[in-house]
Amino acid sequence: MKNQTSAFHYTQFPGKAIAEKLIESALFYKNSPRYDSQKGQGKRLGCIFLNPSLRTRVSTQIAASNLGMESVVLNMDKEAWALEMKEGAVMNKTTVEHIKDAAGVLGSYFDFLAVRAFPTLTDQQSDMEDEVINKFIKHTGRSIISLESALRHPLQSLADHVTIREKSQKKKPKVVLTWAPHIKSIPHAVANSFAEWTLGMEYDLTITHPRGYELDSQFTQGATIEYDQSKALKDADFVYVKNWSSFEDYGKIHHTDPAWMLTESHLKEAPEAQVMHCLPVRRNLELSDEILDGPRALIQNQAANRVFAAQAVLSHLLDLQKP
Ligand code: CP
């Protein structure tokens, strides 16, 4: 949790001690979803989406409801005014409302704001500054929860680590993050965040991808980078499959070799491997049907755990607001 203003924000790996607490809390709520059904009474959560969502939107609303908290969804990209981000802009083109005005108004309507704002994948500087979510932090005066920003997807990563905790036979499992082919330019946020969390939890992390797909090193320091996918996968306990575009040649697609798509034959030397993906997944492009529909797949567990991850974070934020 960062403390940039007077409020706390859930926008990145919160440190191992808080992460452990959130994982335990999520597992508790999974057993007893309504245990704290009055805890959020009188509080209102605004869920602001600048991009589409299935899991994040629904799981966050259910989590709020489990805590007795009201939630309101605003699809800002479709239902609200086009936002201007630049300080001092002369707004004589397509943007209608400045983010500082919109964020200020939303801050007055809600106790907490949750925001989804994907990267541009064209303006690296703005994306690296995580401009949209940081402007919400600056101008709302409320606790902000990231529903996936340009750089990170911390609610997804918490759900992923709840899933690993549930399914791991080992204290320190071997975790592999493997790049997958895709036809579109895809953000780095899920991969960045998963790497940040996995290293933060002090697990053994190997990242494998074709040359040219190195992630930003601020998220991968401490991981083993292995360009040979079969070597990386050997003896893996958990294999996280994800596409991302080039970071160095920002947002570009260099390589779409279908040989990188995970199939059963890739896992001959990882007999115990359980396979993860955040969804949505493009079947038989990123991951094969045989894996997705087979016993190794944890995708439904991860998605189910999104509710309890969000509930743990909201509950934590409510605790921090107690006088
Ligand atoms: N994994 C995830 O964030 O899914 P949505 O984009 O559907 O919310």
Residues whose N, C-alpha, C, O or C-beta is under 5 A from the ligand:
A	BS01	CP	P52 S53 L54 R55 T56 R57 C278 L279 P280
